[in-house]
């Protein structure tokens, strides 16, 4: 995506398990994902969409979808970061983060 430009991601969950999508600051994916994994043992974690709320972790999250049940969808609309770089995205439903992740590349071109 182009730096500073509008972005729209249509997130569709076609599977039979819940999923979400968090976009993090560069280099923060593992920290955010591990914090979300710890949430699995906490009451109400699903109600918080497995999105860490601790300020030191939450500050590393740029955008987050809600936790989508099977066959649900959500459109995320936001402005791309102004700085070019690799911005990881990840599903933080317990156990998913190690294989369900990728990178949103932000370019100035």
Buried (B, 14 or more C-beta within 10 A) or exposed (E): BEBEEEBEBEBEBEEEEBBBBBBBBBEBBBBBBEBBBBBEEEEEBBEBBBBBEEEEBEEBBBBBBBBBEEEBEBEBEEEBBEEBBEBBBBBBBBEBBEEBBEBBEBEEE
